[in-house]
Amino acid sequence: MERIYNFGAGPAALPEEVLEQARDEMLNWQGCGMSVMEMSHRGKDFMGIAAQVEADLRGLLGIPANYKVLFLQGGASSQFAMVPMNLLRGKKTVDIVNTGVWSQKAIDEAERYCTVNVAASSEDARFSYAPTQDKWRLSQDAAYVHYTPNETIGGVEFHWIPETGSVPLVADMSSNILSGPLDVSRFGLIYAGAQKNIGPAGLCIVIVREDLIGQTLPGTPTMFDYKIHADHDSMYNTPPTFSLYIAGLVFKWLKRLGGLAEMDKRNNAKAALLYGYLDSSGFYHCPVAKDSRSRMNVPFTLKDAALDEEFLKQSQSRGLAQLKGHRLLGGMRASIYNPMPLEGVQALVDFMREFEQKHG
Ligand SMILES: *Cc1c(COP(=O)(O)O)cnc(C)c1O
């Protein structure tokens, strides 16, 4: 079977070139006689790989020198606890903006450790928009402000960075990191699970301003302490070596294509094509407010939900895979992360148009 266009939300499509290089290097990495999977994480070869991965990520995002880059496990979900455990720093309250499923999870977990002020919420409109900052009610003495720049399930994205003054801004960028240039200095902490826009599952990247770490809540497990990982260059224990290596190949691929400015252009073009078609059609509907639409995850419904199954069956047979919406929302969702080429989105739009002509 040919490779298909994979619109899955995560684990998601990887660049074909990256998979090919991994295949070519699988049994014998650069003549060392073994696979990256078999290497000691403390050996010279893997230490070199890890250092290059960090250098390339720093280069791509322009990460300032006073930020640590940590390569962790436990997924973005562990960060829902690690962030309060590390960043409360003696304070009792945090501000969290609620824009859907992932922010709600961040809220629920943080409530185990502190008082959560829901600074803004789009629940009033079924989480279909990103509340503008004039609607935010920040508390007096918050340890940090947390938001979810891209809600992977609802398809809601902030196209601006909130202003929080001297209060550290924390962002769960699991599904939109590396989708375009980013001013990292605006953030206290950024975290992202790898399996959306970075690489294989098993790796979670944390970028944190170094003055914020080292004051954990009493009782914090060693493995949940950012300072421990920072002091050991993410080698306190065994890191997810193969995921790190593949993420590194993805970073090289991004650099070869022209970096994040080029990705920005490509992602704009893909999103314009798909949303443009959705808006021109009376058959499909995107529930997200126009100014808050995600460039990465595009949810949409068919006029008649009874046609969903047929849509999924036919799209699959055309090599357009994993378009089924999240079980909480129903409908469809097309995730179009960095590796999805414009041709893939064009193939989807062509199919959707045909389907509309037949069933509309
Ligand atoms: C997928 C996702 C998560 C959860 O990631 P895991 O790695 O499965 O823990 C959290 N936040 C966002 C925005 C996500 O897209």
The ligand as an SDF file (V2000), in Angstrom:
LIG
                    3D

 15 15  0  0  0  0  0  0  0  0999 V2000
   -2.3400   15.8330   23.2860 C   0  0  0  0  0  0  0  0  0  0  0  0
   -2.3660   16.9850   24.2060 C   0  0  0  0  0  0  0  0  0  0  0  0
   -2.1170   16.8360   25.5860 C   0  0  0  0  0  0  0  0  0  0  0  0
   -1.8440   15.4880   26.2210 C   0  0  0  0  0  0  0  0  0  0  0  0
   -0.6490   14.9710   25.7720 O   0  0  0  0  0  0  0  0  0  0  0  0
   -0.1000   13.5660   26.3320 P   0  0  0  0  0  0  0  0  0  0  0  0
    1.2830   13.5580   25.7640 O   0  0  0  0  0  0  0  0  0  0  0  0
   -0.9860   12.5080   25.7790 O   0  0  0  0  0  0  0  0  0  0  0  0
   -0.1240   13.6050   27.8060 O   0  0  0  0  0  0  0  0  0  0  0  0
   -2.1440   17.9620   26.3820 C   0  0  0  0  0  0  0  0  0  0  0  0
   -2.3930   19.1760   25.8620 N   0  0  0  0  0  0  0  0  0  0  0  0
   -2.6420   19.3660   24.5430 C   0  0  0  0  0  0  0  0  0  0  0  0
   -2.9180   20.7440   24.0250 C   0  0  0  0  0  0  0  0  0  0  0  0
   -2.6310   18.2680   23.6730 C   0  0  0  0  0  0  0  0  0  0  0  0
   -2.8770   18.4500   22.3760 O   0  0  0  0  0  0  0  0  0  0  0  0
  1  2  1  0
  2  3  1  0
  2 14  2  0
  3  4  1  0
  3 10  2  0
  4  5  1  0
  5  6  1  0
  6  7  2  0
  6  8  1  0
  6  9  1  0
 10 11  1  0
 11 12  2  0
 12 13  1  0
 12 14  1  0
 14 15  1  0
M  END
$$$$
